[in-house]
Amino acid sequence: MTEFPKTDQNRINRLPRRGYYDRETIYRILDEALICHVGFVENQQPYVIPINFARMGDAIVLHGAKASRLLKHISAGHPVCLEATLVDGLVLARSIFNHSLNFRSVVLFGTGQPVEADQDKLAVLEAITEHLIPGRWREVRLPNQKELDVTSVVSIQIDQASAKIRSGPPGDNEADYALPVWAGVLPLQELPLAPVRDELMAQAVAVPGYITKYSRKQS
């Protein structure tokens, strides 16, 4: 199935023309985002936790410390809501009311399960590493058994999802177009700066190409 079904949970009600339910659009946004926010309820108290992640097929994978309240909640099979947002520009209108953002966002719902076998945990950790910076996994020291034992890994099956996208210029009131106010879009993009060498490096090592050519844009 190429699209997630529209339900009361994932349906875009405000400006539904901006809503998307196809996997290609949703997964493209998830694959570009560095950080997601996971919402859950514990003892009637809601929490939202920012965390890095990766997508493996139709699942989102996370890792963290064994003591993580979020990962314990997910491992127990409780439902969660996860969102990721990319900001593409500030939309500057002639009136404050019509200012906006150009953005791409995803909200998804699912239930999780623990990932326990060492080989499966390593596969998840590789996916998360490669999501952050492709090419890194093959160069660094991999987790040893002690590190694996103190790391929790979970997988969240994506049950429902939708994307919302806003693009283009501001939409002003007709009477405001004559105002002598600059209007338009200030594009924003997540760009890497020059790498900063760790002063504790024991020897000179060339900066890898996957760092010098780093980009979050999906081809």
N, C-alpha and C positions, 0 to 999 in steps of 0.2 A: 504494500500500500504506500503510495507516494505522499499522501496527505494524512495528517492527524484529523480525526473526526471533530467537528465543532460540538462542544458540550457547554453546559452552564458554567463550568470551571474555566475553560480556556477561550471562550468566545470573546472577541473584541466588541464591546458595546459602545464605547466612546469613539466616534469616527471609524466605523467598521471598514471603510474603504482602505484604511491603512493596515488592515489585518492580513496576515498570511498564515497558512496552515500547512504548506508543503514542506517536506523534509529538506529539500535542497536549500531553500531560503533560511530555514531555522538552523540547520547544521552549519551553514556558511558563517552565520553570525557567531554561533558558539565556538567555532574553530578559530575565529579571529580574536575573540575576547580573551584577556589574560586572567581576569578575576570574575567569579560569580558570587552571588549572595544567596545563601540557603536559609529559608524560613521554616521554623518548626515550633511546635507548642509542647511545653513540658510542664506538668503540674499547673495547667491553665495559664501559664506565663508564656507569651510569644517571644521568640528570639530570632534575630537575623545575623548570620555569621558570614563575613567575607572569607573566601578561600580560593586558592588556585585549583585547577581541575583539568580534566581532559575528557574528550568524548571518544568512546570506543563503540562504534556501531550505533545501536539505539540505546546506549547507556552512558551515563555520566559517572566518572570515577573520581574519587577523592582519597586523600591520605592525610595522616596526622598522628599525633601522639595517642597512645592507648587511653590516656585520661580524658580525651576530647569528649565533651558532652554531646556535641553534634554527631560525631561518628558513632558513639554508643547508641544514640537515638536512631540513626539510620540502620545500624546493624541489627537493631531489634525489630526492624520491619515496619516502623511507623511511617506514615505519609509525610512527604516534604514538598515544599514549593521552592523552585530555584529560578533565579533570573540573572541575565547578563545584558549589559547595555554598552553600546558603542556610540560615542558622541561625534558627529561629523561636522557640526558647525553651529554657530550662534546665529539665529534668525532675527535680524534687527529691523523692526517695523517703525512706522512713523508714530505709532501710538504704543504706550506701554502695554495695553491690553492685548495687542496682537504680536508681541515678542514671543519667540519660541526657540526650539532647538531642532536641528536636523539630527536624527538619531536612528539607530537600529537596535531593537531590543527583543529579547526572548523571555517568555515565562513558561515554565514547564512544571508538570506535576508527576510524581512517581513515588515508588516505595523502594527501599534499598535492601541490601543483604551484605553480609561480610564477605570479604575475599580472604581466604585463609591459607590455601596451599602456597608454599614459597614461590613456586614458578609462576603462579597466577599473580601473586603480589608483585613480583619482579616485572611482569608484563604491564601491570598498571603503572608502576613507578616509571617504567620506560615511556609509556604513553604520556604521562604527565610531564616528564622532562622534555620530551620531544615537542609537546604542545607549547611549552615555554620557549624553547630554543632548539630547533631541529639541528641534529648533528652532535649534540652534546653527549648523549648517552654513550656513544662508542669511544669517547676520548677519556672519560673520567673513571675513577675507581668506582666499581659497583658496590651496592650495599652488602655488607657481610652478614653473617647469621645473627649476630647480636643486634645489629641495626634493624634487621627484618623483624626480629622478635619484639622490639619495642615500638613498632610502627603498625598502626591500624589502617586497613585499606577497605573501602566500601565501594559498591557499585549500585547506582540508582537507575533502574529501568525507566525509560521515558514512556509514561502511559499517555499523557496528553501534553500538547504544546501549541503555542502560537507565537508569531512574531508580529511586531508593530514597527512600521517604518514611516518616518516623516522626512521628506526631501523637498528641495525647491525654495523659491523666494518667499518673502513675507506676504501674507494676505491682509491688506489694509482695508479699512472702510473707504468707500468711494470718495467721501468728502475729505479724507486725509491725504490723498495723493498729491494735492497741491501744496502741502506744508513744506517749508524749506528745511527739511530734516533728512540727513543721509539715511538711506535704507538699503538693505541687501543682506548678504550672508557673509559671515566671517568664518571661512572653513577652518576646521581643527583636525589635526591628525596626530596619532601617537608615533613619534619618531625617536629613534635612538640617538644619543649623543656619542661623543668620542669615548671609547672604552678607557677605564681607569685601572691601571695595573696595580695588583696587590703588592705592596712593598715587601711582603714576606716571601715572595717567590725566590727560591734558592738559585735560580738560573734564568737567563734570558730565554723566553719562549715567544715565538711569533704569535701574533693575534690571529686566531683561526678565521678563515673566510666566512664561516657561518655567523661570526660575530660582526665582522666589518660590513657584511652585506645584509645584516639583520633587518627584517621587515615583518610587520604583523599582517600586512595585506594578503588576502587570499588570492591566488592566481586563478 
